[in-house]
Amino acid sequence: MLNINNRLVSEFIELVKIDSISKNEAKIAKLLLMRLKDLGLEVIIDKTAKEIGGNTGNIIARLKGDVERFCPVAFAAHMDTVTPGNNVHPQIKEDGRIVSDGKTILGADDKAGIAALLEALRFIKENNIPHGDIEIIFTTCEEIGLLGSKSLDISRLKSKMAFVLDAIGRTGKIITSAPSLRNFKIVIRGKAAHAGANPENGINAIKIGGDFLSQISLGRIDEETTANIGIISGGKATNIIPDKVVLKGEVRSRDNEKIENYIDKLQKTLENLAKKTNAITEIETKKNFDGYKLSSTSPIVKIAIKAAESIGLRPELCSGGGGTDANIFNEKGILSTNLAVGMMNAHTTSEWIYIEDLERTKKYIIAIVENLNRNLI
């Protein structure tokens, strides 16, 4: 049975109890600011709060290196959680898992990364492990479009390499590629008419929207491409032929050409329906973020592999299906990969994490710091 006095577990439990839904991370930011300062790091909170409409900015901290020739390295995790994420009541199971009470998420996404990182910093200081500058980035609003990292002033960082601690799965999983994401909004304009008196005079936008949906592919398109329409709105009353419907969706792929091809198919399908029905159709697209691909010989991947092996983990190179701060850091010129921290069933009320993975993630962070400059020692 777990010793509840375990410092890492106690920290994790404390963190998940703090409400930090996206745009409301001020309370956890205040605690993390205190923790980092107590550890002797230089800490600032940037001014992105106004830009993204939140109540706090990103935290950027630096533990100064004790070996001048060692390379700086950054680690990142995000402070916000999805809903339902307030009033979390964590529970420890006999099998070594930490879960919520089933009414909320747990918040291991991404407080597992935060807790492991804080404990790794303590271990590094307490055991005088040689290191270069270690930079910590705790971002805001990751869950609603990577807003914190998008607004981050990258010039504040010395590091050219960042390990993001935010992947689902057992510790040792390394995300070497992640998709690009494009959002789209489709508007179909028909013609209103009385649904009982003269429906034949109307052009039913909702019906056209249904025809459109029946002609396009959604879900898993291929092994590296997915598409979804998640919001549909339209109509004013049951006795009015609806003259407008709006569909909002997304397409993700690790191949940008496939995204463009998919959007092109949407456009052509809409154009054909417009000709047949005399409706007016339009589509707007917006880039959310770009993907990244890292080879097994990429310096950051090689370090991640060696560090995992050094502590007895079996590294697993995987492709991700979602976007994380690693996408944005790579866009901004900081070589980044995303590492699994043990979270399972994230974004659901059945989310859980093994205590063993919290411990492994802490050790993994320490091993990365040690392996990063091993050839210089």
N, C-alpha and C positions, 0 to 999 in steps of 0.2 A: 504493500500500500504506500502511496506517495507521502513523503514528508512535506506537509503543507508549509513548513518553514523554509523550504527551498527558495532561495532568493529570486531566481529567475521566474519560477512559477508564481510567486507572490506578486512580482512586478507585473506579469502578464494579467493576472486576475484583477489587479488594481486598474490597469489600463482599459480592459474591456468593460469595466463598470462605468467608465467615463463616457457620457454621451458625446458623440462627435460626428453626427450626420453631416454630410457635405455642406459647406458654407457655415458650419457651426462648430469649428474645431478649436475655438479660443481656449476652452477649459483644458483640453489635453495639451495644447501648445504651451500653456502657462506651466503645467507640470513638467513637460519635457525641457523647457527652458531652464527650470531650476535643476533638473537632473544633470543636464549637460554642463551647466556652470559648476555644479558641485564636483564634477569629474575633471574640472580644469580646462574645459574647452572654451575657445572664443566663440561666442554665439550672437547671432543677429536674427531678427524676424524681418523679412523684406516687406516691401510695400505693395504686394500684389492684391491685398484684400480689397482695396477700392476697385481695382481693375476687374476682379472677378465677382464682386458683390458678396464677399464672405466677411467673417468677423475676425480673421487673422490672416497673416501672410505665411509664406513658407519659412521654415526654420533652416538656417544654414550655419553649421558649426565646424570648428576645426580643432583637432588635437594636434598640436605642433609635434613634428617629428623629432626624435632624439638622435637620428643618424642623418646627417646633412645630404649624403649622396643617395639616400633611398628615395624612390619615386613616391609621389603623393598618390593616394587612391581615395575614391569616393564610394560611400554606401548610401543607398536611398530606400526609404519606405514612405508610405502615405498615412496621414493622420485620420482621414475621413473614413466613414463607413456608409454602407447602403442602409435603406430601411427594410424591415423594422429594426432599428438599431439603438433605440433609447430604452433605458431601464433594463439593461442586460443583467441576468442573474446566472453567472457561471457555476457549473457543477463539475466535480471531479468524480469520474467513474472508476470502478474497481479495476478495469482493464487498462487504466493509464490514460484515458482520453479526458479532455476538457470539452464540455458541451454547454449550451445554454439551457434554459428551462423549457425550450421548445416554443416559446412565445415570441422570441426575437432571434436575430442572427447571434452568433457568438462574437464576431469581430476579430477573429484570428486574421482575417483579411482587413487591415494589414498590421494589426497590433502584435502579431507573432513576430514579424520582422523587426518592429520597433523594440520589443522586449529583448529579443536575442541580441540585437545590436548594442543596446545599453549594457547588457551583461558582458558582452565581448569586450567592450571598452573598459569596463571595470577590471576584467581579467588581465587585459594587456597592461594596464597601469599597475595593478597589484603585483604582477609577475615580471615587471620590467622587460617586456618583450620588445626588442628593437623594432623601430618602425619609422617610416617617413611620415609626412603629414597625412592624417586620416581626416577626411572631410565627410560630414554627415548632412544629408538633405532629407528633411521631413516635409513632404509636400501636402498641400491642401487640394481638395476638390478633384482628386484623381478619379473618383468613381463617376463623375458626371462630365467626363470629356477631357481628363488629364489637364485641367485648367491651371493647376498650380505649377506644374513643370513647364507648361507652355509659356507662362508668364515669368518664369525664373530667369534672372539675369546671369547667364552662364559665365560672364566675365569675372564673377565673384569667386569662381573656383580655380584652383591650381591644377586639379586632377584632369588627366586626359582619358581616364578610364573609370567607369562607375559600375558597381554591382547593385542591381535593384533586387530587393528582397520581397518579392510579391507574386510568386507563382504558386499555383495549386499543385499539390502532390507531395510525396515524401521527399525529405531533404536528400540532395544528390542529383536532382533533376535540374538540367541546365537548358534554358530556352534560347536556342540559337537562331530562331527566326520567328517573326510575328507579322501578322497581316497589316496591310493598309486598310483604312476604313473611309468610305464615302457615304455620307447621308444624302438622301434624296426626298424631295417633296413633290407630289403629283397632285395637280388640280384638274378636275374634270368639271366643265361647266355645261349644263344642259339647259332646259327651259321649264319654268314653273307653269303649272296648270292645276285646275281643280281635279282632285283625284276621283271624284264621283261624277261630276257634270261633264267634263271634257278631257279625260286623261290622254286621249289620242293627240291632243294639241301640245302635250308636254314632251320633254326629252328627259328621261329619268337618269340623272347623273349617277345615282347609286347603282342602278342596274348596269350601266356601262362600266362602273368600277368593278362590279362582280365579274363581268365579261373579261375585263382586263386581268383580274386575278386568276381567272381560269386559264389564261393563255401564257402566263409567265411561270418561271421556275422559282421556287422559294425553298428555304432550308439548306440542306447540303447540296451544293451544285457539283462540286468535285472535291478531291482530297484537300485542296488548299483554298476553296472558295465557298462562302456562305452568303445567303441573302435573306432578308426578313422585312416584312411590312408589319409594324407593330402598333400603328395608330391609324384609325379610320374615323373620320367625322363628316357629317353631312345631314341634310334634311332639317326642316323646321317644324313640320307637323304631319300627322298621319293622313290628313286630307289634302296635302299639297304634294304634287309631283316634285321631287327634290331637284333643284336646279344647280346644285353644287355638291361635290364630295372631295375631300382632301385625304390623301393617303401619304403617310410618312414611313420611311423605311431606311434600310442601310444595306450595303454590300461590302463584304470584306474578302480580301484575297492576299496571298503572299506573292501574287503575280499581278502587277498593276495593269497589264494589258487585258487581263481577264475582267478586271473591274470596268475598264472602258468598254469592252465588248458587251458586258451585261447592261450597262447604262444605255448603250446604243440600241440593244434589243428592246429595252423598255420604251425608248423614244419611238422606235418604228411601230411597236404594238399600239401605242397611243395614237400615232398618226393614222394608222389603218382604221382604228375604231372611230376616230373623228370623221373620217371620210364616209363611213357607213352610217353614222348616226346624226351627222350635222352638229355634234357637240364640239366644244372647244377644249383642247387639252394642252397642258403645259407641264414641264418638269424642270425643277431646279436641283442642282447638286452642289454639295459642299464638302471639301476635304476636311476630315476630322484629324487624321494623322497618317503618316507614311509608315510602311513596314520596314523591317530590317532583316538581313540575312548575314549570318556569321559562319565562316567555315570552321572546321575542326582544328585548323592551324592558326586561326586568329589568336593573337596574343592573349586576349581576355579569356577565350575559351580554354586555351592551354593552361592558363593559371588556374581556372576553375576546376579543370580535370585533375591537375596535380594536387591541388589543395584537398579535393574530395578523397583522392586515393591515399593521401598522407594520413587521413584520420579513419581509414577503413570503410569509406563510403564507396559505392559503385556508381560512378557518374553516368548519367543517362542524358544524351543529347536529344532534345525534343523540339518540335515546332509548336508554337502557341497559337491559340485561336482568338485571343483578345489583345487589346492594346494596353500597355502599361507605360509608366514613366520612362522605361528603357527605349520605347519608340521615339519619344521626344528628345531624350539625351542624344541618341544616335543622329537624329535630324540636326541637332545643334552642334555636332562635331565631337561629342564625347563618346568614345567607344563603350558600349554598354551591353550587358546581358541581364537576363532576369533569372533569379534562382528560386527554386521551390523552398518553402519554409515549413511545410507540413500541413498547411490548411487543407481541409477537405470539405466538399459540399458548400463551398463559399456562395454567398448571396442567398442562402436559404436558412430557414429556422432549424434545419438539421445539421448545420455547420459544426465541425469538430476538429480537434487537433490532438495528436499524441504528445504527451509531455516529453517523451523520448525525442521527438522531432524538434521541440524547442531547444533542448540541450544540444542536439546535433547541429542545429543552425548556428548556435553560439560558437561551437567548436569550428564549424566551417568558416565563419567570418575570421576567426583567429588564424586559421590555417591559410586563408587567402593572404592575410597581412604578412604572415611568415614566408609564404612561397613567393610572393610578389618580388621580393628583393633577395631571395636566397642566393642567387648567383653573384650578388655583390658582397655577401658576407665573407 
